[in-house]
Amino acid sequence: MENTIEKIKQEALKEIENINSLKTLDEVKNKYLSRNSELNNLKKSLKDLPNDKKPVIGSLLNKVSAELNSLIEQKFSVFYEKELNEKLLKEKIDITKDASYIPLGNVHPLTKTVNEIVEIFNLLGFSLIESELSPEVEVEKFNFDLLNFPIEHPAKDMQDTFYCKSAKNVVLRSQTSNAQVRQMISSKPPIKIISPGRVYRNESVSARKNNLFHQIEGLYVDKNVTMAQLKGVLNEFIRLYFGSSRPTRYRSSFFPFTEPSVEIDVQCIMCKGKGCPVCSNTGWLEILGAGMVDPNVLEAVDIDPNVYSGFAFGMGVERLTMLKYAIDDIRLFFNNDERFLKQF
């Protein structure tokens, strides 16, 4: 058997010496070192040898296998480096050559506004709500019922809400308040979050309105939360977003989920009081609604209104963007006109 092993070794050494590529190297390695190789078959036959021969032949087989493997590894390093250098030389790039211009896309103005608003409220201590708590397809319970909407409220009519045919009482959410409700159910105060996202309302499309738009809503629930804190937060947001020179006004209002409620207007920079279709010739444009969270809403999510209070607010992203950049038609955001988008 020693002669057979030596013969296999000499044949292998000769073939290793003549290897001229990685492909040939793999073939030689498989021939002499694979499971089906002659050397491996000899190792399997050790059990049939006399006991005094097993250690000698076994040691010789291991020694030859290790020697052949070492030579093959050395060859591999040589050919791998050679082929790598050839590839690098072939793919060489002249970094001094002028590059061709590749036009890149820009951040959409609505995305830019959302990012800016989120950053401002992060500075004011608000956290971004988790996406799984903010579904766009919602059931009436979270879109209306837990927000203190009466059964007969007009917002629940088909004229204002998109109902889905897939199942009963399933809607496209009409505000991102559903995310706030889910947050209050899944966690306990203090809660200080904002929830941006797309919302849908069955409205006629015009320069001021669209049936799909974007909202950012905020919620703060804790002990001893007051209307003064709400006004302070919103005034600081308006200052950071518009600048201190933009005139604003607060008006009393009504929302089912807040009491008392207010709406906040900023001066329309498209007309400044002279009248225009964007602000309906009033000189003012509403940017958000807000108020103290109604105790009925807190009770519905198992938060004790005798211990905790809170405020909530919601704003339209499109309208805020229009007022900041003097855009006079909300439809421009959805037309994908490059002439418009390139300005941002």
Secondary structure, 3 states (H helix, E strand, C coil): CHHHHHHHHHHHHHHHHCCCCHHHHHHHHHHHHCCCCHHHHHHHHHHHCCCCCHHHHHHHHHHHHHHHHHHHHHHHHHHHHHHHHHHHHHCCCCCCCCCCCCCCCCCCHHHHHHHHHHHHHHHCCCEECCHHHCCCEEEHHHHCHHHCCCCCCHHHCCCCCCECCCCCCEEECCCCHHHHHHHHHHCCCCEEEEEEEEEECCCCCCCCCCCEEEEEEEEEEECCCCHHHHHHHHHHHHHHHHCCCCCEEEEEEEECCEEEEEEEEEECCCCCCCCCCCCCCCCEEEEEEEEEECHHHHHHCCCCCCCCEEEEEEEEHHHHHHHHHCCCCHHHHHCCCHHHHCCC
